């Protein structure tokens, strides 16, 4: 058996779509977890800045509605089951009752929304990608703010002041970067997935 026949070719790997999809889903679970470790605490807010939202919106865009939602639901599920993958090495069901619990639920909603808006027939243009990802990011903040209001008895102004406004500059940068990456990768993504 020669060496060439022992090595998978690029085409053979892409031909095994189930394997490729499993690798992509696992990769986005890991990237979302790693994004939690890039954490900047804000002294005036119970919610830190992380890189997670960047990976969540990119996950929905690249994997689509079904696989993106599966990846984010798996991420939250693994954290609830005890893996220390939430921010501050958090884990367990009680972490969902913390100030970031609403944002975690928003991750699942965002992946679904972005994946749905950027489905197979959608344009891969930068502007359309930016708008679709913005809708997903709004879902994350809506869930997070809602949880701060319900679970922490904050009024709307306080919840939005602590759980959304401080994150707008970073969110804009994440959105532009994710939309640019996706618009460049869209033709390749359609071929691979």
C-alpha positions as CSV (number, residue, x, y, z in Angstrom):
1,X,0.0,0.0,0.0
2,X,1.6,3.3,-1.0
3,X,1.6,6.4,1.1
4,X,-0.7,8.3,-1.2
5,X,-3.6,5.9,-0.8
6,X,-3.2,6.0,3.0
7,X,-3.8,9.8,3.1
8,X,-7.3,11.2,2.9
9,X,-7.6,13.6,0.1
10,X,-9.3,16.9,0.5
11,X,-12.3,15.7,-1.6
12,X,-12.7,12.5,0.4
13,X,-13.0,14.4,3.7
14,X,-15.5,16.8,2.3
15,X,-17.5,13.9,0.8
16,X,-18.1,12.6,4.3
17,X,-20.5,15.4,5.2
18,X,-21.6,13.8,8.5
19,X,-18.0,13.8,9.7
20,X,-17.4,17.3,8.6
21,X,-20.6,18.5,10.3
22,X,-19.6,16.8,13.5
23,X,-16.2,18.4,13.5
24,X,-17.7,21.8,12.9
25,X,-20.3,21.5,15.6
26,X,-17.6,20.3,18.1
27,X,-15.3,23.1,17.0
28,X,-17.9,25.7,17.7
29,X,-18.7,24.2,21.1
30,X,-15.0,24.5,22.0
31,X,-14.7,28.0,20.5
32,X,-17.7,29.2,22.5
33,X,-16.2,27.7,25.6
34,X,-12.8,29.3,24.9
35,X,-14.5,32.6,24.3
36,X,-15.8,32.4,27.9
37,X,-12.2,32.4,29.2
38,X,-11.5,35.7,27.4
39,X,-13.2,37.7,30.1
40,X,-13.0,41.3,31.1
41,X,-15.0,42.0,34.3
42,X,-16.8,45.3,34.5
43,X,-16.8,46.7,38.1
44,X,-20.2,48.3,37.6
45,X,-21.9,45.3,36.0
46,X,-22.6,41.7,37.0
47,X,-22.0,40.7,33.3
48,X,-18.4,40.6,32.0
49,X,-17.2,41.2,28.5
50,X,-16.4,37.9,26.7
51,X,-15.7,36.7,23.2
52,X,-18.5,34.2,23.3
53,X,-21.0,36.4,21.3
54,X,-18.5,36.5,18.4
55,X,-18.4,32.7,18.2
56,X,-22.2,32.4,18.7
57,X,-23.1,34.6,15.8
58,X,-20.4,33.0,13.6
59,X,-21.7,29.6,14.6
60,X,-25.2,30.3,13.5
61,X,-23.9,31.8,10.2
62,X,-21.6,29.0,9.3
63,X,-23.5,26.0,10.6
64,X,-27.0,27.2,9.8
65,X,-30.2,27.0,11.8
66,X,-30.2,23.3,12.9
67,X,-26.5,22.7,13.5
68,X,-25.8,26.1,15.0
69,X,-28.7,25.7,17.4
70,X,-27.4,22.1,18.2
71,X,-23.9,23.5,18.9
72,X,-25.1,26.2,21.2
73,X,-27.6,24.0,23.0
74,X,-24.8,21.4,23.5
75,X,-22.5,24.1,24.9
76,X,-25.1,25.1,27.4
77,X,-26.0,21.5,28.2
78,X,-22.4,20.5,28.8
79,X,-22.0,23.4,31.2
80,X,-25.1,22.5,33.0
81,X,-23.9,18.9,33.3
82,X,-20.8,20.1,35.1
83,X,-18.1,20.9,32.6
84,X,-16.4,24.2,33.7
85,X,-17.0,26.0,30.3
86,X,-19.0,29.0,31.4
87,X,-17.3,32.3,32.2
88,X,-15.3,32.3,35.4
89,X,-15.0,28.5,35.0
90,X,-18.6,28.3,36.0
91,X,-20.7,25.1,35.6
92,X,-23.8,23.4,36.8
93,X,-27.5,24.3,36.6
94,X,-27.1,27.0,39.3
95,X,-25.0,29.0,36.9
96,X,-28.1,29.5,34.7
97,X,-29.6,31.3,37.7
98,X,-26.7,33.8,37.8
99,X,-26.6,37.1,36.0
100,X,-25.4,35.6,32.7
101,X,-28.1,32.9,32.6
102,X,-30.3,34.9,30.2
103,X,-27.4,35.4,27.8
104,X,-26.7,31.7,27.7
105,X,-30.3,31.1,26.7
106,X,-29.8,33.9,24.1
107,X,-26.9,32.0,22.6
108,X,-29.3,29.2,21.5
109,X,-31.8,31.7,20.2
110,X,-29.1,33.7,18.3
111,X,-27.7,30.7,16.6
112,X,-31.2,29.8,15.4
113,X,-32.0,33.3,14.2
114,X,-28.7,33.9,12.4
115,X,-28.8,30.4,10.9
116,X,-32.3,30.9,9.7
117,X,-31.6,34.3,8.2
118,X,-28.4,33.2,6.5
119,X,-29.8,29.9,5.2
120,X,-28.7,28.3,1.9
121,X,-30.6,30.8,-0.3
122,X,-29.5,33.9,1.5
123,X,-27.0,36.3,0.1
124,X,-23.5,36.1,1.5
125,X,-23.0,39.8,1.1
126,X,-21.3,41.6,3.9
127,X,-24.3,44.0,4.6
128,X,-26.9,41.2,4.7
129,X,-24.6,39.1,6.9
130,X,-24.1,42.1,9.2
131,X,-27.9,42.6,9.5
132,X,-28.6,38.9,10.1
133,X,-25.9,38.7,12.8
134,X,-27.2,42.0,14.4
135,X,-30.6,40.3,14.8
136,X,-28.9,37.4,16.5
137,X,-27.0,39.7,18.8
138,X,-30.2,41.5,19.7
139,X,-31.7,38.2,20.7
140,X,-28.8,37.6,23.1
141,X,-29.2,41.0,24.7
142,X,-33.0,40.7,24.9
143,X,-32.7,37.4,26.7
144,X,-29.9,38.7,29.0
145,X,-31.8,41.9,29.8
146,X,-35.0,40.1,30.4
147,X,-33.3,37.7,32.9
148,X,-31.7,40.7,34.7
149,X,-35.2,42.2,35.1
150,X,-36.9,39.0,36.2
151,X,-34.2,37.2,38.2
152,X,-32.5,40.3,39.6
153,X,-35.5,42.6,39.9
154,X,-33.9,45.4,37.9
155,X,-36.0,47.9,36.1
156,X,-35.6,48.2,32.4
157,X,-33.3,51.2,32.5
158,X,-30.9,49.6,35.0
159,X,-30.9,46.3,33.2
160,X,-30.1,47.9,29.8
161,X,-27.5,50.2,31.4
162,X,-25.7,47.2,33.0
163,X,-26.4,44.4,30.6
164,X,-26.3,46.1,27.1
165,X,-25.0,49.6,26.7
166,X,-21.4,48.9,28.0
167,X,-21.1,46.1,25.4
168,X,-22.1,48.1,22.3
169,X,-18.6,49.1,21.1
170,X,-17.2,45.6,21.5
171,X,-20.4,44.1,19.9
172,X,-20.0,46.4,16.9
173,X,-16.4,45.2,16.4
174,X,-17.5,41.6,16.8
175,X,-20.3,42.0,14.3
176,X,-18.2,43.6,11.6
177,X,-15.5,41.0,12.0
178,X,-17.9,38.1,12.0
179,X,-19.8,39.4,9.0
180,X,-16.6,40.0,7.1
181,X,-15.3,36.5,7.8
182,X,-18.6,34.9,6.9
183,X,-19.0,36.9,3.6
184,X,-15.5,35.8,2.6
185,X,-16.1,32.1,3.6
186,X,-19.7,31.7,2.3
187,X,-18.8,30.1,-1.1
188,X,-16.5,27.6,0.7
189,X,-18.9,26.9,3.5
190,X,-21.6,26.0,0.9
191,X,-19.2,23.5,-0.7
192,X,-18.1,21.9,2.6
193,X,-21.3,21.8,4.6
